[in-house]
Amino acid sequence: MARQISPEQQEMVKYAGMALLVVVALWLVVGYAAAFISSFLGFLYPAYASVKAIESDRKDDDTQWLTYWVVYSAFSLFEFFTDLFLSWFPFYYLAKMLFLGWCMAPIASNGSSFLYSRFIRPFVLKHQKKIDESLDQVGGIAASTLNEVMQGFGQAKDLAEQQASEFAAEQVKKSMQSSSADSSSHVD
């Protein structure tokens, strides 16, 4: 049987949650490892919610979290090139966390949906043919390079086997010569 939570307990949970949010916000402004914490929080809940979405029978939650990850990837790529400059702003990591919170918000018009439909989707649809051609070229180059590497490994393996068998034959020959020299010295 589920335990009933009293109004006083609900109020305490509400204030504890607010206090935790204030502590995290202050930590993101002045604390150590703010970059890690904002990235971790931007990853932790969405990863958990994505696993739940995969395991559910509904399609809409899959789309919601795929959209989040597309936006998160685009943001991470943008951040990779701008982080050196943006991280110097005092409220950058707090703003980043607020942005990621907006993107993962459980509402229909959250940040991910907005950014995907307004910017990412039109860009990808406009350049899809070029992107696919480039990916095909890169795939061909990668396959060719991998094939050459595997051939090189095969040649190296053959050479190593040849060297090992020649070394073993030489050792056997030396051992036989040594034992025949020992046996001829015992005969006298």
Helices and strands as residue ranges (DSSP letters): H 7-30, H 34-55, H 60-86, H 92-104, H 111-115, I 116-120, H 121-187
